[in-house]
Amino acid sequence: MNEEAFQILTGVLLGAVNPDTLPDEQRNDLILKGALIALEEDASESAIQTISQTALRHPNDSIRRTALQILERLSLTQSTYAIDGLFHLVIETELLAARQWIESHSLRASTEPLQALFLLFTQPNYPITLQSLDTLTQGYWQELSEHAQLRAFTLAGQKGLRSWVAILSMESGLQTEHPLPALKAVIALYPTFQEAERTLTLQRLRLWAAKASHPAQEAITSLFIQHEDAQAKWIALQEGYLPADSVDRAVFLFLAEQWAEYEAVDFDSSLLLSAYETAIPALRRRLLEWSRHTGHTEWLRSLSSMGEVRWPQEMTDADWGLARQRLTESQHWEELWRLMQVTPPIWSARIIEQLAQVDWQPTSKEESGVYQRLAALAHDCLSAPLVTSPTQMLTLNPSGLNCLAVQSSGRLIACGGQDPSIYSLTRVDDETLARKASIATSSPVIRALAFSPDGQFLAAATGDHRIRIIRLDDGAVIKTMEGHHGMIRALAIDPESRLLASTGFDGSIRLWRFPFGPQLKVIELGKAEIFSLGMAKSGQVLVSAGADCQVRAWSLPEGNLLRSLEGHTDTITNLAVSSEGDLAVSAARNEEIRVWNVNSGRLLRSLQTSQGAITALGLHPNEQMVIAASQASRTTSLALWSLSTGQMLDELKGHKATITGMALSADGNWLYSCDLAGALFAWNLQTQLLVRTVNEITRPGSAARLQEMLKNMPSSATEKKWLSFCVELARWRQRFDILLNEIKVISIGEFDIEL
């Protein structure tokens, strides 16, 4: 306050100056400031809101400054209304004085959305998480004026929050008569969203869908149809949302495995056929794969008239075998030669052998030369089965090993056996495992092990029916979980390392908060012993199996029974679950392996191995391959089986005692197995996978990489032969830097193959 104003105010208060004689501007200034002081004395919610609005919007700078000073004084009394008023001043007007007051007095807004908006506007590196995005979105709609919303929108774009801007635009669109452009933009961008952004999108769409917004409901179903979003499917099914278009409705119900509802709307498969005919390639492949996956293949019979097209990357062993058979029967040798150039190497070798048997020769001199080289190499490869040999064997515990686990990074392996020690090994290079210091427990035996996906902890089920949680940094036991009253046989930890599932011979499945407890739920299944657990990478499905011959699927984290899969006639001793959680492979004491679709409950395939009792089971994370350890009278081996044909692909030999555990690295390139003689074996599956897949051999530079692999990888004689064949094949397939050619299609009757 300047000296003149001070003298006038003193005169008015002492009666020396009549206020009516003051100029209008001075008199109004005194009245307004007096009103603000009166509101300060009142200090009610409405009074402080009036002060805040004055500081925010009054045209007179002096009045705004007075209102700000009053808010500052009131904030020192911990008035939440005054504090929130200061936060709004920063957000709405970027008022530096208010920001400095907040920061210097460490004030916090009364609501998280308001606090989050303040940080967004003031912190250049504000971390964006699911919680912060959700909170910011609430604040955007609840706390901001239209002017401030525009500022937040612009600022988010400047900070690179393109996805959040799209979500806000989507919500703005849903409030108008024309929401479709904004919805389509979000659906198109959805594959680029991070997990937090996807979750927020579904949260906001679900909010609007609950208000009977049909566009929001349609968007939820579209996210499942177009992008296979499992959470969108779950929301749509739970709330009963279906696409309005009949074709889209049929596709949704088919892919969501709502078979009764699907058959009611598409009893003759005409809608599904129509969808397939007009679908983009990705959706066509998905429909084909899902049909084979679920066993609902009836509609495929009608595709022959439509010219069903398949791509090499989506074909299975069964498809390649059928293609070779049909082209051989029709003696289409030229097309068979063309097909050889896109098949997995193992089928390329078989095709070349087929061509050599009929004395076929390419007409081109260049092709004839490479054909001769490939034919000679193929003959060497096929003269003996491809044999995978162990790259390393370590004897860890002569008294025997019971279990093993592999860390998600693939660099750390843990084994447990008939003593209190957990044996730890680390991969020091591409071929060598080195032993680390063992971890001591107070129990005489280790029954099951599981690494937490975050790489921080190891869970160990011990012989005293307890679960010990071990911190990997220092090997300390940080928690002991008690509750089981029988042998614990299996452990599984969810992808976020927040939930542990355990089971065993007491007939219960127990869910624990990980890593420190407590026990969250007990699922009692009577006296039937439970041998195995499997968990999907989504962490939403848990699968169990045991002595009652049933495979059961449970929802997580609730622990509710989803469905039971019946068909085994003997105790199920081993179980493996696909990373997506839609496939389960179970093995029983009668040597039968069954492949199930967990979502539909359908049996997809049954394998009678005749290799002896199955003692361990694994499902490859990337290929249609199951690995089964078996024990006959005097023979122990690991067999690799094709899920598409049911044929054994390879038999890994080396163990001298019963195999008690196995685990695959996350990329599927390495298999580890342990036995009752205390031995740990490491198997490199790269050659076996290489010859059975299309992708690696066709990647740019693959010939050089394969040549280096042949040079450096210790391999069996047959593996070296196959690697030499793959090198030559890769050189031929990549003989041009750039190949411009029209798309070629090979028709084999049941389907066409696009090259």
Secondary structure as the mmCIF struct_conf table of DSSP 4:
data_model
#
loop_
_struct_conf.conf_type_id
_struct_conf.id
_struct_conf.beg_label_comp_id
_struct_conf.beg_label_asym_id
_struct_conf.beg_label_seq_id
_struct_conf.end_label_comp_id
_struct_conf.end_label_asym_id
_struct_conf.end_label_seq_id
HELX_RH_AL_P HELX_RH_AL_P1 GLU A 3 LEU A 14
TURN_TY1_P TURN_TY1_P1 GLY A 15 GLY A 15
BEND BEND1 ALA A 16 VAL A 17
HELX_RH_3T_P HELX_RH_3T_P1 PRO A 19 THR A 21
BEND BEND2 LEU A 22 LEU A 22
HELX_RH_AL_P HELX_RH_AL_P2 ASP A 24 ASP A 42
HELX_RH_AL_P HELX_RH_AL_P3 GLU A 45 ARG A 57
BEND BEND3 PRO A 59 PRO A 59
HELX_RH_AL_P HELX_RH_AL_P4 ASP A 61 SER A 75
TURN_TY1_P TURN_TY1_P2 LEU A 76 GLN A 78
HELX_RH_AL_P HELX_RH_AL_P5 THR A 80 THR A 93
HELX_RH_AL_P HELX_RH_AL_P6 LEU A 96 SER A 104
TURN_TY1_P TURN_TY1_P3 HIS A 105 SER A 106
BEND BEND4 SER A 110 THR A 111
HELX_RH_AL_P HELX_RH_AL_P7 GLU A 112 THR A 122
TURN_TY1_P TURN_TY1_P4 PRO A 124 ASN A 125
HELX_LH_PP_P HELX_LH_PP_P1 TYR A 126 ILE A 128
HELX_RH_AL_P HELX_RH_AL_P8 LEU A 130 GLU A 143
HELX_RH_AL_P HELX_RH_AL_P9 GLU A 146 GLN A 158
TURN_TY1_P TURN_TY1_P5 LYS A 159 GLY A 160
HELX_RH_AL_P HELX_RH_AL_P10 ARG A 162 LEU A 174
TURN_TY1_P TURN_TY1_P6 GLN A 175 GLN A 175
BEND BEND5 THR A 176 GLU A 177
HELX_RH_AL_P HELX_RH_AL_P11 LEU A 180 LEU A 189
HELX_RH_3T_P HELX_RH_3T_P2 TYR A 190 THR A 192
BEND BEND6 PHE A 193 PHE A 193
HELX_RH_AL_P HELX_RH_AL_P12 GLU A 195 ALA A 209
TURN_TY1_P TURN_TY1_P7 ALA A 210 ALA A 212
HELX_RH_AL_P HELX_RH_AL_P13 HIS A 214 HIS A 227
HELX_RH_AL_P HELX_RH_AL_P14 ALA A 230 GLU A 239
TURN_TY1_P TURN_TY1_P8 GLY A 240 GLY A 240
BEND BEND7 ALA A 244 ASP A 245
HELX_RH_AL_P HELX_RH_AL_P15 SER A 246 LEU A 255
TURN_TY1_P TURN_TY1_P9 ALA A 256 GLU A 257
HELX_RH_AL_P HELX_RH_AL_P16 TRP A 259 VAL A 265
TURN_TY1_P TURN_TY1_P10 PHE A 267 ASP A 268
BEND BEND8 SER A 269 SER A 269
HELX_RH_AL_P HELX_RH_AL_P17 SER A 270 THR A 278
BEND BEND9 ALA A 279 ALA A 279
HELX_RH_AL_P HELX_RH_AL_P18 PRO A 281 THR A 294
TURN_TY1_P TURN_TY1_P11 GLY A 295 GLY A 295
HELX_RH_3T_P HELX_RH_3T_P3 GLU A 298 MET A 306
TURN_TY1_P TURN_TY1_P12 GLY A 307 GLY A 307
STRN STRN1 VAL A 309 ARG A 310
HELX_RH_3T_P HELX_RH_3T_P4 PRO A 312 GLU A 314
HELX_RH_AL_P HELX_RH_AL_P19 ASP A 317 GLU A 329
TURN_TY1_P TURN_TY1_P13 SER A 330 GLN A 331
HELX_RH_AL_P HELX_RH_AL_P20 TRP A 333 MET A 340
TURN_TY1_P TURN_TY1_P14 GLN A 341 VAL A 342
BEND BEND10 THR A 343 THR A 343
HELX_RH_AL_P HELX_RH_AL_P21 PRO A 345 GLN A 357
TURN_TY1_P TURN_TY1_P15 VAL A 358 ASP A 359
BEND BEND11 THR A 363 SER A 364
HELX_RH_AL_P HELX_RH_AL_P22 LYS A 365 LEU A 382
TURN_TY1_P TURN_TY1_P16 SER A 383 SER A 383
BEND BEND12 ALA A 384 ALA A 384
HELX_LH_PP_P HELX_LH_PP_P2 THR A 388 SER A 389
STRN STRN2 PRO A 390 THR A 395
TURN_TY1_P TURN_TY1_P17 PRO A 398 SER A 399
STRN STRN3 LEU A 401 VAL A 406
TURN_TY1_P TURN_TY1_P18 SER A 408 SER A 409
BEND BEND13 GLY A 410 ARG A 411
STRN STRN4 LEU A 412 GLY A 417
BEND BEND14 GLN A 418 PRO A 420
STRN STRN5 SER A 421 ARG A 427
BEND BEND15 ASP A 429 GLU A 431
STRN STRN6 LEU A 433 ARG A 435
STRN STRN7 ILE A 439 ALA A 440
BEND BEND16 SER A 442 PRO A 444
STRN STRN8 ILE A 446 PHE A 451
TURN_TY1_P TURN_TY1_P19 PRO A 453 ASP A 454
BEND BEND17 GLY A 455 GLN A 456
STRN STRN9 PHE A 457 THR A 462
TURN_TY1_P TURN_TY1_P20 GLY A 463 ASP A 464
BEND BEND18 HIS A 465 HIS A 465
STRN STRN10 ARG A 466 ARG A 471
TURN_TY1_P TURN_TY1_P21 LEU A 472 GLY A 475
STRN STRN11 ALA A 476 GLU A 482
BEND BEND19 GLY A 486 GLY A 486
STRN STRN12 ILE A 488 ILE A 493
TURN_TY1_P TURN_TY1_P22 PRO A 495 GLU A 496
BEND BEND20 SER A 497 SER A 497
STRN STRN13 LEU A 499 GLY A 504
TURN_TY1_P TURN_TY1_P23 PHE A 505 ASP A 506
BEND BEND21 GLY A 507 GLY A 507
STRN STRN14 SER A 508 ARG A 513
TURN_TY1_P TURN_TY1_P24 PHE A 514 PHE A 516
STRN STRN15 GLN A 519 GLU A 524
TURN_TY1_P TURN_TY1_P25 GLY A 526 LYS A 527
STRN STRN16 ILE A 530 MET A 535
TURN_TY1_P TURN_TY1_P26 LYS A 537 SER A 538
BEND BEND22 GLY A 539 GLN A 540
STRN STRN17 VAL A 541 GLY A 546
TURN_TY1_P TURN_TY1_P27 ALA A 547 ASP A 548
BEND BEND23 CYS A 549 CYS A 549
STRN STRN18 GLN A 550 SER A 555
TURN_TY1_P TURN_TY1_P28 LEU A 556 GLU A 558
STRN STRN19 LEU A 561 GLU A 566
BEND BEND24 ASP A 570 ASP A 570
STRN STRN20 ILE A 572 VAL A 577
TURN_TY1_P TURN_TY1_P29 SER A 579 GLU A 580
BEND BEND25 GLY A 581 ASP A 582
STRN STRN21 LEU A 583 ALA A 588
TURN_TY1_P TURN_TY1_P30 ARG A 589 ASN A 590
BEND BEND26 GLU A 591 GLU A 591
STRN STRN22 GLU A 592 ASN A 597
TURN_TY1_P TURN_TY1_P31 VAL A 598 SER A 600
STRN STRN23 LEU A 603 GLN A 608
BEND BEND27 GLN A 611 GLY A 612
STRN STRN24 ALA A 613 LEU A 619
BEND BEND28 PRO A 621 GLN A 624
STRN STRN25 MET A 625 GLN A 631
BEND BEND29 SER A 633 ARG A 634
STRN STRN26 THR A 636 SER A 642
TURN_TY1_P TURN_TY1_P32 LEU A 643 THR A 645
STRN STRN27 MET A 648 LYS A 653
BEND BEND30 LYS A 656 ALA A 657
STRN STRN28 ILE A 659 LEU A 664
TURN_TY1_P TURN_TY1_P33 ALA A 666 ASP A 667
BEND BEND31 GLY A 668 ASN A 669
STRN STRN29 TRP A 670 ASP A 675
TURN_TY1_P TURN_TY1_P34 LEU A 676 ALA A 677
BEND BEND32 GLY A 678 GLY A 678
STRN STRN30 ALA A 679 ASN A 684
HELX_RH_AL_P HELX_RH_AL_P23 GLN A 686 LEU A 690
TURN_TY1_P TURN_TY1_P35 VAL A 691 ARG A 692
BEND BEND33 VAL A 694 VAL A 694
HELX_RH_AL_P HELX_RH_AL_P24 ASN A 695 THR A 698
BEND BEND34 ARG A 699 ARG A 699
TURN_TY1_P TURN_TY1_P36 PRO A 700 GLY A 701
HELX_RH_AL_P HELX_RH_AL_P25 SER A 702 ASN A 712
BEND BEND35 MET A 713 MET A 713
HELX_RH_AL_P HELX_RH_AL_P26 ALA A 717 ARG A 733
TURN_TY1_P TURN_TY1_P37 GLN A 734 GLN A 734
BEND BEND36 PHE A 736 ILE A 738
STRN STRN31 VAL A 745 SER A 747
BEND BEND37 GLY A 749 GLU A 750
STRN STRN32 ASP A 752 GLU A 754
#
